Amino acid sequence: MFIAHLPAGYILTTTLQKKLKTNKYLLLGLIASILPDVDLFYFFLVDNRQYLHHGYWSHIPFYWLLIAVVTLIVAWLAKKKEYMFASVIFFSNIFLHLILDTIVGRIEWLYPFTNKAFYLFSVPNVYGFWVYNFAFHWTFLFEVGLIAWAGYILFKEREEG
């Protein structure tokens, strides 16, 4: 996934908010939908692009699962419905990000049992500028579809309210 994490997060968060009958977590959901990519700062500014950023902890589902379990237990013990809603929206968007990255990225879904990274499709290095390899690959149409879907939802909600 290259540019559609935010629109996908918008789709997921608005859908979850309707089911939970709340509308106060859109910003939280949008932040969570791109949060694993915070490692790009390290990737470009410190690591000098030596290792694929999907190998950093913020792209490994195991760590997010541990954080999610602890957070959800605390929210449950606190008996605060709002904490539970916020946690569900936050971690749903984190895992959506990782699922979407699995389309053409390499995600270590079975870590710590193995370091094997999983992906659905490989993007060949055809063009000199690496961005073109993703933008001109057929899987980019999936991103365009997510952006169109999010735009449809946004305009539909604006018409309704």
N, C-alpha and C positions, 0 to 999 in steps of 0.2 A: 504494500500500500504506500502510495506516494503523497497524495494530496487530499484524500477523502476521509481521513480520520475524524476531522471536525464535523463534516456533514453526517457521517455515520453516527457519531455521538449525539448529534441533534435528533436524528431519527429515533435512536434508542431511548434517549432521555424523555422526549415528548411522549413516546409510547408508554414508557414506565410510569410517567407522571399521571397519565390518564387512568391507568390501571390502579394506581395508588391513591387516586383522587386528591392530588396535590399539584401545585405548580410553582414551587419555590426552589427547585433544585437544578434548573437549567444550567446556570453558570458552573455549578459543581460538576455536572455531567460533562459539560464541554471541556473543562479543565482536565478531568480524568481521561477523556477520550484522546488527548494528546500527551498526557503526562509521561508515559514510557519513553517518549522521544526527547525528554529532557537530557538524556545521555548524549544527544548530538552535540551539545556544548562541549562535553568532555572529548568526544570523538574528534571534533575539529580543532579545539583550542589547546588541548593537553596531549591527547594520544596521537596527534598528527596522522589520523586515519590509518593507523597500523592494523587495527583489528575491526572487524565488522561490528557496528554498534549493537546489533542484535545479540551479541555475546555478553554484553554488560548485564548486571543484575536487574536493571529496570525492564529488560525484555525477557526475563526468565520467569515463567508462570509460577514455579515453585515458591519463589519469594513473595509474590503477590498473594498466593494462596495462604501462606502463613500469616501475612499481615491481615488478610480478609477474615480468616478464622478468628484471630484474636479480637479484631475490631467488632465482628458480629457477636461474639460471646459477651464482650463488654456492653454492647448496645442492648443485648437481650437481658443481661443481669441488671442493667440500669432501668429496665422496663420503660424505656423511652421510645415510643413509636417513631418519633421524628429522627432519632439517631439511626434506627433500623432502616428507615426509608433512605436516608442520606447514604448510608453504607451500601445498601443494595444498588442504588444508582451509581455511586462512585466505582465500586468494584465490577459491576456489570460493564461499565465503559472501559475500564482497564482491560478486562478480558476480551471485550470486543476488539480493542486495539490489537491485542496479541493474535487473535483469530484472523483478523484482516491482514496482519503482517505475514501470516503463514501462507498466504496465497502465492507471493513471490519472494518473501523473505525467509530467513532461516531462524526458526524458533525452537528452543530446546524444551519441548513439552514433557519429556520424561526425566529431566534433571531432577534429582541428584543420582538417579539410577544409571543414566548414560548421558554423555555429552552430545549424542546424535541430535542434529538439528533437522527439523521437518519443514518441508515446503511443498506446495502443490505444483508450481510451475517454475521453471528456470528461465531467467531473462538473459539471453546471450549478450555478450559484449560486442556489439556490432559497430556502434558509433563512437567517435573519439570523446565526445562530451557525455559523461555517464548518465546525465538526466535524460538525454534522448533515448537511451536504451529502454528506459521505463515508459517514457511518453509515447513512443512509437510501437510498444509491444501491445499485442491484442488484449492483454489483461487490463490495460489502462481504461478500456471501455467499461469495465466493471466500476471503476472509480467515477467515470462520467455519469453512469447510471445512478450511483449513490448521491452525487451532487444534484442531479435532476430530481430525484425522489425527495431529498431534503428541501429543495426549492419549492417543489409542489406542496409539501406540508406547510412550509412557511407562508406561502401565499394563500393557501386555503385557510389557515388560522387567522390571517390578517383580514380576510373577507368575512369570516364568522364573527370576529370580535373586535 
